[in-house]
Each structure stands twice: as C-alpha cells, then as structure tokens.
Amino acid sequence: MTFNQIADHLNKKKILSVRGKTFRGGHVHSIMKRKRVRDEKLKEKYPEVRSDFYLDIYDKSIYLVSEFNKSSFKSLLI
C-alpha cells in the first residue's frame, strides 16, 4: 500500500490530522518515518555509566531561622 493510498483511506474514514486537516501522502510518510526512528532509538542499548557523585543538602529552614534571629538581634541593638 502506498502512502497516498493510506492517506486516501484515512480521509475516507474522516480521520483528520492533529492540526485538523486531511492527510496527504507526505504526512503519512513523515509519521511512519518518525515511528521507525523512535523504534530504533528504543532498541538501542546504552552503556551504563557510573561516576563519582556528590550532593550537598542544606536545610533552608535552619538557615532562615538563624537569619531571622540575626535581624531581630540587630533591631534590639538599634
């Protein structure tokens, strides 16, 4: 079946494209090409990569409380 025949079949069934237009052979070709490329990427095996990873976690609530205490202390001095 050609792309134009598929497009005609979709148009006869009143199936519209995502943008609400009728299909053409080029549209069908693009859709099938994207599907093929996507499937090839999903089949591809990627090597596992491990590296040194370090993550610092800071508790902002403690920092904000200490900043609040500093500012309230300064207001007492004035």
Buried (B, 14 or more C-beta within 10 A) or exposed (E): EEBBEBBBEBBEEEEEBEEEEEBBBEBBBEBEEEEEEEEEEEEEEEEEEEEEEEEEEEEEEEEEEEEEEEEEEEEEEE
